[in-house]
Amino acid sequence: MKNIYFLSDFHLGVPNYENSRERERYLCDFLNEIKDQADEIFLAGDIFDMWYEYKTVVPKGYVRLLGTLASLSDSGVKITAFTGNHDMWMFGYLKQELNIEVHREPIERTWNGVDFLIGHGDGLGPGDYGYKFIKKIFANKVCQWLFGWIHPDWGLRLANALSRRSRIATGTTDATWLGDDKEHLYIYCQEYLQQHPINYFIFGHRHLPLTKAINPQSTYINLGDWVKYFTYAVFDGAACELKTYQPKQ
């Protein structure tokens, strides 16, 4: 089999146009470099720092990444995306235009007898009740419909302002492991294993690239991000490994 690739948290759109375009170029370079080795690619959420699809309008920009993904999809590479907490308002655009399947919850996949659970990771595990409440509001069909009546220029400006404020509010806490008893995703993996045998848990959201054994058969991998770390995971049919891409300047 060819390789399976996992990457997440590009947050395209922040902190400014120039920086976002540079990261987008790195992503396109990476995707073009792996196209001949890739069987599937998983984009595990927060591709964009903000995304909302109006009925006939999608956010301006990102044409190089979208074009690269379209080319990969047309060539036969299967691409799966997950909504993140910054781009949960994806609807049918990626499926219709790029043939990319979009999931809102973690999914299980098996290759060569190796079991995976893949997702973005937001709202999983104990605690974080404030965010879980807000997520329910944002996921509400009526709320989405009402937001869609705001003119795109105003709606996207408002959503971008809120998104950037939330990123600023996180500070540098993502850079530190908080402890096994405080990491929501790690606790979630432990609880999930009580009912389901999984070899690799693949999540984004946390922004901290790490590989941590849960038990001799199960490993939690966080994909880090493409804001600071440029990390990704690759499964070669036997083992899954976290790696770092070295962008060409």
PASE-537384 format. One record per residue (C-alpha): chain; residue in one letter; residue number from 1; x, y, z. Coordinates in nm, 3 decimals, decimal comma. Example, Ala and Ser with C-alpha at 12.3 -4.5 7.8 and 13.67 -1.06 7.14 Angstrom:
BEGIN
+----+----+-----+---------+---------+---------+
: ch : aa :   i :      c1 :      c2 :      c3 :
+----+----+-----+---------+---------+---------+
:  A :  A :   1 :   1,230 :  -0,450 :   0,780 :
:  A :  S :   2 :   1,367 :  -0,106 :   0,714 :
+----+----+-----+---------+---------+---------+
This chain:
BEGIN
+----+----+-----+---------+---------+---------+
: ch : aa :   i :      c1 :      c2 :      c3 :
+----+----+-----+---------+---------+---------+
:  A :  M :   1 :   0,000 :   0,000 :   0,000 :
:  A :  K :   2 :   0,100 :   0,363 :  -0,042 :
:  A :  N :   3 :   0,131 :   0,596 :   0,255 :
:  A :  I :   4 :  -0,152 :   0,750 :   0,455 :
:  A :  Y :   5 :  -0,086 :   1,111 :   0,561 :
:  A :  F :   6 :  -0,241 :   1,312 :   0,844 :
:  A :  L :   7 :  -0,203 :   1,686 :   0,904 :
:  A :  S :   8 :  -0,406 :   1,962 :   1,067 :
:  A :  D :   9 :  -0,435 :   2,313 :   1,204 :
:  A :  F :  10 :  -0,316 :   2,531 :   0,919 :
:  A :  H :  11 :  -0,531 :   2,826 :   1,037 :
:  A :  L :  12 :  -0,502 :   2,995 :   0,701 :
:  A :  G :  13 :  -0,601 :   3,360 :   0,719 :
:  A :  V :  14 :  -0,406 :   3,461 :   1,030 :
:  A :  P :  15 :  -0,221 :   3,654 :   1,153 :
:  A :  N :  16 :  -0,209 :   3,847 :   0,825 :
:  A :  Y :  17 :  -0,231 :   3,796 :   0,450 :
:  A :  E :  18 :   0,144 :   3,768 :   0,388 :
:  A :  N :  19 :   0,211 :   3,514 :   0,662 :
:  A :  S :  20 :  -0,091 :   3,306 :   0,564 :
:  A :  R :  21 :   0,014 :   3,302 :   0,196 :
:  A :  E :  22 :   0,360 :   3,182 :   0,295 :
:  A :  R :  23 :   0,216 :   2,891 :   0,499 :
:  A :  E :  24 :  -0,020 :   2,811 :   0,213 :
:  A :  R :  25 :   0,278 :   2,786 :  -0,021 :
:  A :  Y :  26 :   0,452 :   2,548 :   0,221 :
:  A :  L :  27 :   0,141 :   2,331 :   0,231 :
:  A :  C :  28 :   0,114 :   2,319 :  -0,146 :
:  A :  D :  29 :   0,483 :   2,231 :  -0,177 :
:  A :  F :  30 :   0,439 :   1,950 :   0,076 :
:  A :  L :  31 :   0,127 :   1,811 :  -0,090 :
:  A :  N :  32 :   0,291 :   1,816 :  -0,432 :
:  A :  E :  33 :   0,596 :   1,635 :  -0,292 :
:  A :  I :  34 :   0,390 :   1,350 :  -0,145 :
:  A :  K :  35 :   0,138 :   1,308 :  -0,426 :
:  A :  D :  36 :   0,310 :   1,003 :  -0,575 :
:  A :  Q :  37 :   0,349 :   0,832 :  -0,235 :
:  A :  A :  38 :   0,001 :   0,913 :  -0,099 :
:  A :  D :  39 :  -0,293 :   0,677 :  -0,107 :
:  A :  E :  40 :  -0,502 :   0,890 :   0,130 :
:  A :  I :  41 :  -0,466 :   1,228 :   0,299 :
:  A :  F :  42 :  -0,654 :   1,331 :   0,613 :
:  A :  L :  43 :  -0,693 :   1,701 :   0,694 :
:  A :  A :  44 :  -0,784 :   1,691 :   1,062 :
:  A :  G :  45 :  -0,952 :   2,028 :   1,108 :
:  A :  D :  46 :  -0,885 :   2,401 :   1,136 :
:  A :  I :  47 :  -0,770 :   2,417 :   0,777 :
:  A :  F :  48 :  -0,891 :   2,777 :   0,783 :
:  A :  D :  49 :  -0,894 :   3,010 :   1,079 :
:  A :  M :  50 :  -1,246 :   3,099 :   0,976 :
:  A :  W :  51 :  -1,478 :   2,947 :   0,716 :
:  A :  Y :  52 :  -1,844 :   2,998 :   0,643 :
:  A :  E :  53 :  -2,018 :   2,883 :   0,325 :
:  A :  Y :  54 :  -2,306 :   3,101 :   0,223 :
:  A :  K :  55 :  -2,539 :   2,946 :  -0,032 :
:  A :  T :  56 :  -2,359 :   3,108 :  -0,324 :
:  A :  V :  57 :  -2,051 :   3,260 :  -0,154 :
:  A :  V :  58 :  -1,740 :   3,106 :   0,001 :
:  A :  P :  59 :  -1,459 :   3,296 :   0,176 :
:  A :  K :  60 :  -1,216 :   3,476 :  -0,052 :
:  A :  G :  61 :  -0,867 :   3,334 :  -0,092 :
:  A :  Y :  62 :  -0,689 :   2,999 :  -0,047 :
:  A :  V :  63 :  -0,710 :   2,925 :  -0,420 :
:  A :  R :  64 :  -0,362 :   2,769 :  -0,432 :
:  A :  L :  65 :  -0,440 :   2,516 :  -0,160 :
:  A :  L :  66 :  -0,783 :   2,440 :  -0,301 :
:  A :  G :  67 :  -0,636 :   2,400 :  -0,649 :
:  A :  T :  68 :  -0,366 :   2,165 :  -0,519 :
:  A :  L :  69 :  -0,624 :   1,956 :  -0,333 :
:  A :  A :  70 :  -0,840 :   1,943 :  -0,647 :
:  A :  S :  71 :  -0,545 :   1,821 :  -0,851 :
:  A :  L :  72 :  -0,462 :   1,551 :  -0,597 :
:  A :  S :  73 :  -0,825 :   1,440 :  -0,578 :
:  A :  D :  74 :  -0,856 :   1,429 :  -0,957 :
:  A :  S :  75 :  -0,542 :   1,214 :  -0,975 :
:  A :  G :  76 :  -0,700 :   0,950 :  -0,750 :
:  A :  V :  77 :  -0,571 :   1,043 :  -0,405 :
:  A :  K :  78 :  -0,855 :   1,009 :  -0,156 :
:  A :  I :  79 :  -0,884 :   1,315 :   0,069 :
:  A :  T :  80 :  -1,086 :   1,332 :   0,390 :
:  A :  A :  81 :  -1,136 :   1,649 :   0,594 :
:  A :  F :  82 :  -1,271 :   1,718 :   0,941 :
:  A :  T :  83 :  -1,434 :   2,033 :   1,063 :
:  A :  G :  84 :  -1,246 :   2,206 :   1,343 :
:  A :  N :  85 :  -1,358 :   2,462 :   1,595 :
:  A :  H :  86 :  -1,251 :   2,740 :   1,355 :
:  A :  D :  87 :  -1,402 :   2,602 :   1,034 :
:  A :  M :  88 :  -1,704 :   2,406 :   1,154 :
:  A :  W :  89 :  -1,928 :   2,588 :   0,906 :
:  A :  M :  90 :  -1,826 :   2,369 :   0,615 :
:  A :  F :  91 :  -2,122 :   2,235 :   0,425 :
:  A :  G :  92 :  -2,114 :   2,096 :   0,071 :
:  A :  Y :  93 :  -1,850 :   2,300 :  -0,111 :
:  A :  L :  94 :  -1,548 :   2,073 :  -0,059 :
:  A :  K :  95 :  -1,747 :   1,763 :  -0,150 :
:  A :  Q :  96 :  -1,903 :   1,917 :  -0,459 :
:  A :  E :  97 :  -1,595 :   2,091 :  -0,597 :
:  A :  L :  98 :  -1,307 :   1,875 :  -0,475 :
:  A :  N :  99 :  -1,468 :   1,537 :  -0,394 :
:  A :  I : 100 :  -1,343 :   1,567 :  -0,034 :
:  A :  E : 101 :  -1,546 :   1,387 :   0,230 :
:  A :  V : 102 :  -1,608 :   1,608 :   0,534 :
:  A :  H : 103 :  -1,669 :   1,463 :   0,883 :
:  A :  R : 104 :  -1,781 :   1,643 :   1,198 :
:  A :  E : 105 :  -1,699 :   1,365 :   1,445 :
:  A :  P : 106 :  -1,405 :   1,124 :   1,481 :
:  A :  I : 107 :  -1,409 :   0,818 :   1,258 :
:  A :  E : 108 :  -1,249 :   0,475 :   1,285 :
:  A :  R : 109 :  -1,041 :   0,337 :   1,000 :
:  A :  T : 110 :  -0,837 :   0,018 :   0,960 :
:  A :  W : 111 :  -0,541 :  -0,045 :   0,729 :
:  A :  N : 112 :  -0,341 :  -0,370 :   0,727 :
:  A :  G : 113 :  -0,510 :  -0,475 :   1,051 :
:  A :  V : 114 :  -0,405 :  -0,154 :   1,231 :
:  A :  D : 115 :  -0,693 :   0,039 :   1,386 :
:  A :  F : 116 :  -0,712 :   0,420 :   1,389 :
:  A :  L : 117 :  -0,941 :   0,679 :   1,541 :
:  A :  I : 118 :  -0,908 :   1,011 :   1,357 :
:  A :  G : 119 :  -1,064 :   1,350 :   1,429 :
:  A :  H : 120 :  -0,999 :   1,713 :   1,509 :
:  A :  G : 121 :  -1,036 :   1,671 :   1,884 :
:  A :  D : 122 :  -1,227 :   1,978 :   1,997 :
:  A :  G : 123 :  -1,486 :   1,918 :   2,266 :
:  A :  L : 124 :  -1,371 :   1,564 :   2,344 :
:  A :  G : 125 :  -1,293 :   1,441 :   2,692 :
:  A :  P : 126 :  -1,399 :   1,586 :   3,028 :
:  A :  G : 127 :  -1,444 :   1,952 :   3,115 :
:  A :  D : 128 :  -1,434 :   2,249 :   2,877 :
:  A :  Y : 129 :  -1,808 :   2,295 :   2,925 :
:  A :  G : 130 :  -1,809 :   2,658 :   2,812 :
:  A :  Y : 131 :  -1,673 :   2,565 :   2,470 :
:  A :  K : 132 :  -1,903 :   2,263 :   2,440 :
:  A :  F : 133 :  -2,201 :   2,492 :   2,502 :
:  A :  I : 134 :  -2,084 :   2,743 :   2,241 :
:  A :  K : 135 :  -2,019 :   2,461 :   1,993 :
:  A :  K : 136 :  -2,381 :   2,347 :   2,025 :
:  A :  I : 137 :  -2,495 :   2,699 :   1,941 :
:  A :  F : 138 :  -2,265 :   2,722 :   1,639 :
:  A :  A : 139 :  -2,376 :   2,378 :   1,522 :
:  A :  N : 140 :  -2,745 :   2,464 :   1,555 :
:  A :  K : 141 :  -2,916 :   2,471 :   1,215 :
:  A :  V : 142 :  -3,133 :   2,769 :   1,306 :
:  A :  C : 143 :  -2,833 :   2,972 :   1,421 :
:  A :  Q : 144 :  -2,645 :   2,885 :   1,103 :
:  A :  W : 145 :  -2,946 :   2,987 :   0,894 :
:  A :  L : 146 :  -2,980 :   3,319 :   1,076 :
:  A :  F : 147 :  -2,609 :   3,396 :   1,033 :
:  A :  G : 148 :  -2,647 :   3,324 :   0,663 :
:  A :  W : 149 :  -2,879 :   3,624 :   0,632 :
:  A :  I : 150 :  -2,598 :   3,861 :   0,728 :
:  A :  H : 151 :  -2,429 :   4,012 :   0,423 :
:  A :  P : 152 :  -2,104 :   3,818 :   0,357 :
:  A :  D : 153 :  -1,886 :   4,129 :   0,391 :
:  A :  W : 154 :  -2,021 :   4,190 :   0,741 :
:  A :  G : 155 :  -2,070 :   3,827 :   0,843 :
:  A :  L : 156 :  -1,720 :   3,715 :   0,752 :
:  A :  R : 157 :  -1,566 :   4,027 :   0,905 :
:  A :  L : 158 :  -1,748 :   3,959 :   1,233 :
:  A :  A : 159 :  -1,658 :   3,589 :   1,231 :
:  A :  N : 160 :  -1,292 :   3,664 :   1,155 :
:  A :  A : 161 :  -1,275 :   3,913 :   1,441 :
:  A :  L : 162 :  -1,415 :   3,659 :   1,687 :
:  A :  S : 163 :  -1,187 :   3,384 :   1,555 :
:  A :  R : 164 :  -0,873 :   3,592 :   1,591 :
:  A :  R : 165 :  -0,971 :   3,702 :   1,939 :
:  A :  S : 166 :  -1,010 :   3,341 :   2,049 :
:  A :  R : 167 :  -0,667 :   3,254 :   1,908 :
:  A :  I : 168 :  -0,510 :   3,541 :   2,101 :
:  A :  A : 169 :  -0,687 :   3,427 :   2,417 :
:  A :  T : 170 :  -0,516 :   3,085 :   2,406 :
:  A :  G : 171 :  -0,177 :   3,245 :   2,468 :
:  A :  T : 172 :   0,109 :   2,993 :   2,486 :
:  A :  T : 173 :  -0,067 :   2,719 :   2,684 :
:  A :  D : 174 :  -0,061 :   2,490 :   2,380 :
:  A :  A : 175 :   0,318 :   2,469 :   2,405 :
:  A :  T : 176 :   0,318 :   2,276 :   2,734 :
:  A :  W : 177 :   0,193 :   1,928 :   2,828 :
:  A :  L : 178 :  -0,040 :   1,985 :   3,121 :
:  A :  G : 179 :  -0,013 :   1,637 :   3,271 :
:  A :  D : 180 :  -0,181 :   1,305 :   3,201 :
:  A :  D : 181 :  -0,468 :   1,388 :   3,437 :
:  A :  K : 182 :  -0,539 :   1,729 :   3,278 :
:  A :  E : 183 :  -0,508 :   1,663 :   2,906 :
:  A :  H : 184 :  -0,864 :   1,624 :   2,778 :
:  A :  L : 185 :  -0,773 :   1,436 :   2,460 :
:  A :  Y : 186 :  -0,541 :   1,196 :   2,638 :
:  A :  I : 187 :  -0,814 :   1,117 :   2,892 :
:  A :  Y : 188 :  -1,061 :   1,071 :   2,607 :
:  A :  C : 189 :  -0,829 :   0,818 :   2,442 :
:  A :  Q : 190 :  -0,797 :   0,622 :   2,766 :
:  A :  E : 191 :  -1,174 :   0,611 :   2,811 :
:  A :  Y : 192 :  -1,235 :   0,518 :   2,447 :
:  A :  L : 193 :  -1,000 :   0,221 :   2,480 :
:  A :  Q : 194 :  -1,222 :   0,070 :   2,745 :
:  A :  Q : 195 :  -1,481 :  -0,004 :   2,475 :
:  A :  H : 196 :  -1,287 :  -0,004 :   2,147 :
:  A :  P : 197 :  -0,943 :  -0,147 :   2,058 :
:  A :  I : 198 :  -0,748 :   0,127 :   1,881 :
:  A :  N : 199 :  -0,380 :   0,124 :   1,787 :
:  A :  Y : 200 :  -0,343 :   0,491 :   1,693 :
:  A :  F : 201 :  -0,543 :   0,795 :   1,802 :
:  A :  I : 202 :  -0,480 :   1,079 :   1,556 :
:  A :  F : 203 :  -0,597 :   1,426 :   1,659 :
:  A :  G : 204 :  -0,523 :   1,790 :   1,592 :
:  A :  H : 205 :  -0,660 :   2,088 :   1,787 :
:  A :  R : 206 :  -0,401 :   2,071 :   2,063 :
:  A :  H : 207 :  -0,126 :   2,237 :   1,850 :
:  A :  L : 208 :   0,142 :   2,048 :   2,042 :
:  A :  P : 209 :   0,312 :   1,781 :   1,826 :
:  A :  L : 210 :   0,357 :   1,466 :   2,033 :
:  A :  T : 211 :   0,359 :   1,089 :   2,029 :
:  A :  K : 212 :   0,258 :   0,934 :   2,359 :
:  A :  A : 213 :   0,203 :   0,567 :   2,439 :
:  A :  I : 214 :  -0,120 :   0,489 :   2,622 :
:  A :  N : 215 :  -0,039 :   0,120 :   2,657 :
:  A :  P : 216 :   0,184 :  -0,125 :   2,465 :
:  A :  Q : 217 :  -0,075 :  -0,154 :   2,186 :
:  A :  S : 218 :  -0,212 :   0,203 :   2,169 :
:  A :  T : 219 :  -0,053 :   0,539 :   2,091 :
:  A :  Y : 220 :  -0,188 :   0,894 :   2,096 :
:  A :  I : 221 :  -0,047 :   1,122 :   1,825 :
:  A :  N : 222 :  -0,121 :   1,491 :   1,815 :
:  A :  L : 223 :  -0,044 :   1,643 :   1,479 :
:  A :  G : 224 :   0,078 :   1,980 :   1,605 :
:  A :  D : 225 :   0,018 :   2,257 :   1,352 :
:  A :  W : 226 :   0,139 :   2,438 :   1,041 :
:  A :  V : 227 :   0,161 :   2,771 :   1,218 :
:  A :  K : 228 :   0,473 :   2,698 :   1,420 :
:  A :  Y : 229 :   0,576 :   2,333 :   1,386 :
:  A :  F : 230 :   0,492 :   2,213 :   1,029 :
:  A :  T : 231 :   0,436 :   1,859 :   1,155 :
:  A :  Y : 232 :   0,241 :   1,569 :   1,009 :
:  A :  A : 233 :   0,199 :   1,195 :   1,061 :
:  A :  V : 234 :   0,250 :   0,921 :   0,804 :
:  A :  F : 235 :   0,142 :   0,556 :   0,815 :
:  A :  D : 236 :   0,343 :   0,330 :   0,586 :
:  A :  G : 237 :   0,135 :   0,017 :   0,637 :
:  A :  A : 238 :   0,319 :  -0,099 :   0,948 :
:  A :  A : 239 :   0,373 :   0,198 :   1,182 :
:  A :  C : 240 :   0,257 :   0,557 :   1,214 :
:  A :  E : 241 :   0,522 :   0,821 :   1,276 :
:  A :  L : 242 :   0,515 :   1,194 :   1,346 :
:  A :  K : 243 :   0,747 :   1,393 :   1,120 :
:  A :  T : 244 :   0,842 :   1,753 :   1,051 :
:  A :  Y : 245 :   0,836 :   1,917 :   0,709 :
:  A :  Q : 246 :   1,124 :   2,150 :   0,626 :
:  A :  P : 247 :   0,978 :   2,428 :   0,410 :
:  A :  K : 248 :   1,180 :   2,553 :   0,118 :
:  A :  Q : 249 :   1,251 :   2,921 :   0,170 :
+----+----+-----+---------+---------+---------+
